[in-house]
Amino acid sequence: MILGLGPWELILLGVLFSAVFGLKRLPDAARELGRLHGLSQRIKRKFPWVSRFF
């Protein structure tokens, strides 16, 4: 489970995102989500107390 969502919810969100923004925007959005995930992991390693909020 990612962010408390199961696989079917994630698939549905992906379909909705591609329907709203188009397939050309999908790789850029995935790249940005990866960067945000990396940033949140670095912040959690540097400041462990932050993980209580996320």
Secondary structure as the mmCIF struct_conf table of DSSP 4:
data_model
#
loop_
_struct_conf.conf_type_id
_struct_conf.id
_struct_conf.beg_label_comp_id
_struct_conf.beg_label_asym_id
_struct_conf.beg_label_seq_id
_struct_conf.end_label_comp_id
_struct_conf.end_label_asym_id
_struct_conf.end_label_seq_id
STRN STRN1 ILE A 2 ILE A 2
TURN_TY1_P TURN_TY1_P1 LEU A 3 GLY A 4
STRN STRN2 LEU A 5 LEU A 5
HELX_RH_AL_P HELX_RH_AL_P1 PRO A 7 PHE A 21
TURN_TY1_P TURN_TY1_P2 LEU A 23 ARG A 25
HELX_RH_AL_P HELX_RH_AL_P2 LEU A 26 LYS A 46
HELX_RH_3T_P HELX_RH_3T_P1 PRO A 48 ARG A 52
TURN_TY1_P TURN_TY1_P3 PHE A 53 PHE A 53
#
